[in-house]
């Protein structure tokens, strides 16, 4: 915490004009902090509310497998989750930092956090060897240099090695040189001549100290053996060598070779090569052949860890003389890292009414290679209604590119493919499944908009006639269809009293027995409505056509069958073949072939005399009527329809074969009658006869009065001296000198000994007679039917006769 107080907290917020990344923050912490140590208040620094972190399910996403920093949502703070060793994390790289992302959902927000790890002096300098053994000739010239291996301190900056001290310094001094890569190269320089005879060995202490607080140091003891004279030191052919090697080269691959010469002879001219000093990692990656000076690959070279190395190769003879050359090795990058895809945020369900541009996923792609080998291109399937957009370096956002329709495609498998630009290119892919959630946007649909259903009449109540079916392309509750009957009036009755529709099944039931003769057809509407919110519906029209059944027998309209009276048709004995006696008229209230009627003679007094037209019901004579034919003929005619099964009606036709009414009267009066009914009928007939007689006498009196008046006037004129010119009104005739009517009427009045059986006959020439006999009445009236009224026949004699 003292370090934090000293260095302060650095927070940088960068608001970017992109959809997914909102801001960035940067923190600085010392290494080796205890777990749970405070890093920073991310809620305050990013301008977020702590509640937003909780509701947005804020979480940390790291690229690697280790997560050094944790997030306390309820406090909005970042804390140490795992001990951080700067040397393990970054090595000698400075500054040392790592980054991670904080992502929030609903809506998706992405924040990049960078944490810089500040070095603390937790490592002491260390020499590769605690004991250094050197051999020197006694005649070594002043200024002769002896290369020493430098110490290594994993710390950086002030905490790294700051100085070397050599003790004692009577014969030697220490020189420290800094190389291009920042490493220090130390040499021990002879400043006073050696004398083996005085001192054969020398022991020195080499101390390396850093500049941290507290100071740390490391030591190595140098044991020097003074040899006899070897006056020629090895000389490297080149002071600097440059070489290149591809990363991932196999172990043993030759990189280059160094060479040196020694002017001495014998054992003093035999040289050996070694890596004099350098970093531990460098010695693990490269090795030099002691005899040939070839430099070979000894470990796995990774361009992503270091792009170049420097080796100090020392050539030594057996006399202890050395020379050092520098070898610079440049690492050539290979496209050996497959691009990686990391899903930072993902919504596996999206509503089908989501507008274009809705974010469904945020992905991070990374390629550890460099240059073109590390340049990547990210694409997705082109046939899906989505597109990918670059939101930040290495980050891509997948958004909707078109309107979604769950009814057509309920889900999508989106394949994200990332490819680098190396040779050959490497690629990787990742698939995500996105389900489209349903919205109630499809109304139910009937198979047809209009249905015609035929129902036989006389059906049983509750009869099921049809099953309506409407389909809904939606899903779940939005696709659950119910059926409703729209109320209306049919012939004054509610349609719900005639039919019912199952709300869940769509079954149409007829509630009442239908009668074709009352209603031929009717229509009603059925609404199919889904259970969505808001609900959608559609309407179908149902037409019920009632099919006629043969449920009505034929009805005879003529001749009329009445109780207590007999209808008789008169046929004169002079009737010829084909004489039309009468016509049976019948109807059938059914329709179609159920109303097609046929007539046939079932019974007859004389079947050889009459026949019935099968189609028109006309009764005609088959032969000439003779004197032998009975006066009273009884025909039974059956009228039958064409239904299945057929129905029929029977009518009895009475035919009188006679030329005059009196002949018929006695034959058709022998029927039993009800006495009360006969008495009443006699009363009415007598009353009618009296009224007619009164009117007739009144007319006669008036006519006679008019005649007398005119006769007297004519007499007056006759005795006068004025000339008389006769004048007759139009159509006036004085027949037999007794009447003034312009027309002639024939009356035939018949009286019998029985006062109840009297008859008055009005005769008309060329008429067909229909006799209505009622034995209970006081008389029988003959109705005259003629095509031409007798009033239109001039000059007919007036005959009045009484029997």
ZAKE-917424 format. One record per residue (C-alpha): x, y, z; residue in three letters. Coordinates in steps of 0.5 Angstrom, whole numbers, plus 500, padded with zeros to 3 digits. Example, Ala and Ser with C-alpha at 12.3 -4.5 7.8 and 13.67 -1.06 7.14 Angstrom:
// residues 2
525491516ALA 527498514SER 
This chain:
// residues 803
500500500UNK 506505501UNK 508503494UNK 501505492UNK 501512496UNK 508513492UNK 506512485UNK 499514486UNK 493510482UNK 493512474UNK 486511471UNK 485513464UNK 478513461UNK 477513453UNK 470514451UNK 470511444UNK 465512438UNK 464504438UNK 458500440UNK 461495444UNK 467498448UNK 465504452UNK 471506456UNK 478503458UNK 481504465UNK 489503467UNK 491501474UNK 498500477UNK 500495483UNK 506492485UNK 508485485UNK 507480490UNK 501483493UNK 497478498UNK 490475495UNK 484480496UNK 489486496UNK 485492493UNK 487494486UNK 482500484UNK 474502485UNK 472500478UNK 465503479UNK 467510480UNK 473510475UNK 468508470UNK 462512472UNK 458506473UNK 453505479UNK 454499483UNK 447496482UNK 449496474UNK 455492475UNK 450487479UNK 444487474UNK 449487468UNK 452481471UNK 459484470UNK 464479470UNK 472479468UNK 474475461UNK 481474460UNK 485471454UNK 490467458UNK 488461463UNK 490465469UNK 486470472UNK 490475477UNK 484480478UNK 477479481UNK 471483481UNK 467484487UNK 460487484UNK 457489490UNK 463494492UNK 465495485UNK 472494486UNK 478490483UNK 482486488UNK 488481487UNK 485474486UNK 492470485UNK 499472487UNK 503476481UNK 510475480UNK 512480475UNK 518476473UNK 514470471UNK 509474468UNK 514479464UNK 521477465UNK 525483463UNK 520486459UNK 518493462UNK 513496463UNK 510490465UNK 502490464UNK 496485463UNK 490487460UNK 483484461UNK 476486459UNK 470487464UNK 463486460UNK 456487462UNK 450485459UNK 443488458UNK 445492454UNK 452489452UNK 458494455UNK 465492454UNK 471495458UNK 478494457UNK 482494464UNK 490494463UNK 494493470UNK 501495470UNK 505491475UNK 511495478UNK 517491480UNK 519490487UNK 526488489UNK 525481491UNK 530477487UNK 538478489UNK 543478484UNK 546471482UNK 552469478UNK 552462474UNK 557459478UNK 559461485UNK 566459484UNK 570461478UNK 577458476UNK 582462471UNK 589460469UNK 593466467UNK 600466465UNK 605470469UNK 608474463UNK 601476462UNK 601484459UNK 598489463UNK 591491461UNK 590483459UNK 583482459UNK 579476462UNK 572476461UNK 567474467UNK 560471467UNK 555477469UNK 550476474UNK 543475473UNK 537479477UNK 530478475UNK 528484477UNK 528490473UNK 530498473UNK 533500480UNK 532493482UNK 536490477UNK 544490478UNK 547497478UNK 554495480UNK 560490480UNK 565490485UNK 572486485UNK 576485492UNK 581485493UNK 584490487UNK 591489488UNK 593486481UNK 586487478UNK 581492476UNK 574491474UNK 571494467UNK 563494466UNK 561495459UNK 553495457UNK 551491450UNK 546494445UNK 541489448UNK 542492455UNK 546486458UNK 552488461UNK 559485459UNK 564485465UNK 571484464UNK 577483469UNK 583487467UNK 590486469UNK 593492472UNK 599489475UNK 604484473UNK 603477476UNK 609473479UNK 608466479UNK 614465484UNK 611470489UNK 604468488UNK 602462484UNK 594463486UNK 590469487UNK 583469490UNK 578474489UNK 571476491UNK 566479485UNK 560482488UNK 554484484UNK 549489487UNK 542492485UNK 539499487UNK 533496490UNK 531498497UNK 533494501UNK 539493497UNK 541486495UNK 547483492UNK 550476490UNK 558474490UNK 562469486UNK 569467488UNK 575467483UNK 580463483UNK 586465479UNK 592460478UNK 598463475UNK 601459469UNK 608459466UNK 608463459UNK 603463454UNK 605469450UNK 600469444UNK 592469446UNK 587467441UNK 584472436UNK 577471433UNK 576471426UNK 571476426UNK 569481432UNK 561480430UNK 557475427UNK 550476424UNK 545470423UNK 538468422UNK 534462424UNK 527460423UNK 523459429UNK 521452431UNK 527450428UNK 529443430UNK 534442435UNK 541441432UNK 540445427UNK 546449425UNK 545457425UNK 553459424UNK 560458426UNK 565462429UNK 573461428UNK 579464431UNK 587463431UNK 592462436UNK 600463433UNK 602459439UNK 604452437UNK 602445441UNK 598445446UNK 598453447UNK 595453440UNK 589448441UNK 583452442UNK 576451445UNK 569455444UNK 564456449UNK 558461451UNK 562466455UNK 556469458UNK 549471457UNK 542470460UNK 540463462UNK 535463457UNK 540464451UNK 544458454UNK 538454454UNK 536455447UNK 543455443UNK 549451444UNK 556452441UNK 561446439UNK 567447443UNK 572444437UNK 568447431UNK 565453434UNK 558451430UNK 552454434UNK 546450434UNK 539450436UNK 538447443UNK 531449445UNK 525451442UNK 525458439UNK 519462439UNK 519469435UNK 513471440UNK 517471446UNK 524474443UNK 525477436UNK 533476437UNK 539474441UNK 546476442UNK 551470444UNK 558472447UNK 562466444UNK 569465447UNK 575462444UNK 580459449UNK 587456449UNK 590451454UNK 594457456UNK 588461459UNK 588466454UNK 582468451UNK 578472446UNK 571474445UNK 566475439UNK 559477439UNK 554473435UNK 547477433UNK 542472431UNK 535474428UNK 529470429UNK 525469423UNK 517469424UNK 513463422UNK 506462421UNK 505457427UNK 500460431UNK 493459429UNK 488464430UNK 484464437UNK 476466438UNK 474467444UNK 466468446UNK 466474450UNK 458475451UNK 453471447UNK 445471447UNK 443465445UNK 436467444UNK 433473440UNK 426476439UNK 424475432UNK 422483432UNK 429485434UNK 431491429UNK 437490425UNK 443492428UNK 441488435UNK 448485438UNK 447478439UNK 455476441UNK 462480442UNK 468475440UNK 475477441UNK 480474436UNK 488473437UNK 494471433UNK 500471437UNK 504471430UNK 507478427UNK 506482421UNK 502479416UNK 502472420UNK 498476425UNK 493480421UNK 487476421UNK 480477418UNK 474475421UNK 467473417UNK 461469418UNK 456465414UNK 453469408UNK 447466408UNK 444468415UNK 441475416UNK 447477421UNK 453481420UNK 460482423UNK 463488425UNK 470490428UNK 469494434UNK 476495437UNK 482492435UNK 481484436UNK 474485438UNK 468484433UNK 461484434UNK 455480431UNK 449484429UNK 443482426UNK 443485419UNK 435483417UNK 428482419UNK 428475423UNK 422471421UNK 421465426UNK 416462422UNK 421461416UNK 427459420UNK 427458428UNK 434458429UNK 441459426UNK 447456426UNK 452461425UNK 460459424UNK 465464426UNK 471463422UNK 478467423UNK 484467418UNK 491470418UNK 494472412UNK 500468413UNK 503463408UNK 500458408UNK 494461412UNK 492458418UNK 484459420UNK 480457426UNK 472457427UNK 467457432UNK 460455431UNK 454458436UNK 447457436UNK 442462436UNK 434461437UNK 429466434UNK 424467440UNK 417467437UNK 412473437UNK 405473435UNK 405476428UNK 402470424UNK 394470425UNK 391463424UNK 389461417UNK 383456415UNK 384451409UNK 379455406UNK 375462407UNK 369459405UNK 366452406UNK 360449404UNK 357443408UNK 351439406UNK 346437411UNK 340432410UNK 334435413UNK 331431419UNK 338430422UNK 338428430UNK 340434434UNK 347435436UNK 349432429UNK 356433428UNK 357435420UNK 364438420UNK 371439423UNK 374446422UNK 381447422UNK 386453422UNK 393453423UNK 398458426UNK 405458424UNK 407461431UNK 409457437UNK 407455444UNK 401460446UNK 401464440UNK 399458436UNK 394455440UNK 387456436UNK 380457439UNK 374458435UNK 368462436UNK 361463433UNK 359470431UNK 352471433UNK 347473428UNK 340472426UNK 337467421UNK 330467420UNK 328471427UNK 333466431UNK 340466433UNK 345462430UNK 347459436UNK 341456437UNK 342452430UNK 349450431UNK 355450435UNK 362450434UNK 367447439UNK 372452442UNK 378447442UNK 376442437UNK 373446431UNK 367441431UNK 361444428UNK 354441431UNK 347442428UNK 343443435UNK 336442432UNK 333438427UNK 333442420UNK 327442415UNK 328443408UNK 321446407UNK 322451412UNK 329453410UNK 334451404UNK 340454407UNK 344459411UNK 350462413UNK 354464419UNK 362466420UNK 367462425UNK 373466428UNK 379463429UNK 383466435UNK 390465437UNK 392466445UNK 398471443UNK 398478446UNK 395481443UNK 391476440UNK 390475432UNK 384472428UNK 381470422UNK 374469419UNK 371463415UNK 364463412UNK 360457413UNK 354455408UNK 350450411UNK 346447405UNK 340443407UNK 339437403UNK 332435402UNK 329428404UNK 323425402UNK 319426408UNK 312429405UNK 307425401UNK 304428395UNK 297432397UNK 291432392UNK 288439391UNK 283437386UNK 278433387UNK 277436394UNK 276430399UNK 271433404UNK 267429409UNK 260428408UNK 260430401UNK 261427395UNK 264430388UNK 262427382UNK 264428375UNK 259427369UNK 260424363UNK 255424357UNK 254417354UNK 255420348UNK 263422350UNK 268419345UNK 274416346UNK 279421350UNK 274425353UNK 277429359UNK 273427365UNK 277431370UNK 284432372UNK 287430379UNK 291436381UNK 297434387UNK 303437389UNK 309435393UNK 312440398UNK 319436397UNK 324438392UNK 327435386UNK 326428384UNK 322427391UNK 317432388UNK 316429381UNK 309426381UNK 306420377UNK 299418377UNK 296411376UNK 289408376UNK 289403382UNK 282401382UNK 276402378UNK 269400377UNK 271399370UNK 278399368UNK 277398361UNK 273405361UNK 278410364UNK 285411364UNK 290416368UNK 295420365UNK 302418369UNK 305425368UNK 299430368UNK 294426372UNK 288427367UNK 283422367UNK 280420360UNK 275415357UNK 279409353UNK 273407349UNK 266410347UNK 261410353UNK 255405351UNK 248404354UNK 251398358UNK 256402362UNK 254403369UNK 251410371UNK 256410377UNK 263409376UNK 268409382UNK 276410381UNK 281410386UNK 287414383UNK 294413387UNK 299419386UNK 306417388UNK 313421388UNK 320419386UNK 323419392UNK 327413396UNK 323411399UNK 317413395UNK 311416398UNK 304416396UNK 297419396UNK 290416394UNK 284420392UNK 277417390UNK 274420384UNK 266419383UNK 264419375UNK 257419373UNK 255416366UNK 249420365UNK 246425360UNK 242429365UNK 242431373UNK 236427375UNK 239420373UNK 245422377UNK 241424383UNK 238418386UNK 244414385UNK 249419389UNK 243420394UNK 244413398UNK 250415402UNK 249415410UNK 249422413UNK 249425420UNK 242427421UNK 244434425UNK 248436419UNK 243434414UNK 238438418UNK 242444418UNK 244444410UNK 236443409UNK 235450413UNK 240453409UNK 238451402UNK 231453403UNK 233459406UNK 237460399UNK 231458395UNK 226463398UNK 231469397UNK 232467390UNK 224466389UNK 223473392UNK 228476388UNK 225473381UNK 218475383UNK 221482384UNK 224482378UNK 218480374UNK 213485377UNK 218491375UNK 218488368UNK 211488368UNK 210495371UNK 215497366UNK 211494360UNK 205497362UNK 207504363UNK 210503356UNK 204500353UNK 200506356UNK 204511353UNK 204508346UNK 197508346UNK 197515348UNK 201517342UNK 197512337UNK 191516339UNK 194523337UNK 195526331UNK 203525331UNK 207520327UNK 210514331UNK 217512329UNK 218505333UNK 225505337UNK 228499339UNK 234500344UNK 241496342UNK 240488343UNK 233489344UNK 228484342UNK 221482344UNK 221475344UNK 214472343UNK 211479346UNK 212477353UNK 219480355UNK 224486355UNK 231483356UNK 236483351UNK 238476353UNK 235469354UNK 236465360UNK 234457361UNK 231455367UNK 229448369UNK 226447376UNK 224440378UNK 220438384UNK 219432387UNK 214429392UNK 220430398UNK 220437399UNK 227437401UNK 229434394UNK 228440389UNK 232442384UNK 233448380UNK 237448373UNK 241453369UNK 242450363UNK 248453358UNK 249450351UNK 256446350UNK 258446358UNK 261441362UNK 257439368UNK 260438375UNK 255435380UNK 256436388UNK 251432391UNK 249433399UNK 244428401UNK 243432407UNK 241438403UNK 234440401UNK 236440394UNK 242439389UNK 244445385UNK 247444378UNK 253449377UNK 254451369UNK 261452367UNK 262454360UNK 267457356UNK 262462353UNK 257466357UNK 250465355UNK 249472356UNK 253473349UNK 248468346UNK 242473342UNK 236470341UNK 235464345UNK 228462347UNK 226463354UNK 223457357UNK 221456364UNK 218449366UNK 216446372UNK 216439374UNK 
